[in-house]
């Protein structure tokens, strides 16, 4: 199996790769995560590219670098990680009783340092939420779970109780579209 580096400190991405049976190293990217005026899909692709490219000079020898970034979008407005509890309340209130999109951009670099071939793509999942009261939203925020989550909720945690239905890859909402990543990894020869 080729050497795989995950360019992320996300425990959710780590868990998904472990569940896929992959062995990997972690090198956390320090690339800026500022969100531009681009579409949500282009934003996550750009952020994942930045993360992967920031690891490229640090990763010695031939390897595969995997980087990802996830955002939530409602009415084409990107909802990143909340700045504070008030911001989390604003985001969650906006999502109630509506369908929004979760985009994850993935970049895979393969080869030798400075010569790696890049593959970048994005996956979209539609998520519909139940209507929740202000009290329910505030209680969820007090749990601390929304603090570092795009859109201020974690579908794999207590945030699941707000979710009415999803259309697309559940793991994409968690933070890594594992089926698409596996298909791309097969093309890179990761499983050979």
Secondary structure, 3 states (H helix, E strand, C coil): CCCEEECCCCHHHHHHHHHCCCCCEECCCCCCCCCCCCCHHHHHHHHHHHHHHHHHCCCCCCEEEEEEEEEEEECCEEECECCCHHHHHHHHHHHCCCEEEEEEEEEEEEECCCCCEEEEEEEEEEEEECCCCHHHHHHHHHCCHHHHCECCCCCCCHHHHHEEEEECCHHHHHCCCHHHHHHHHHHHCCCC
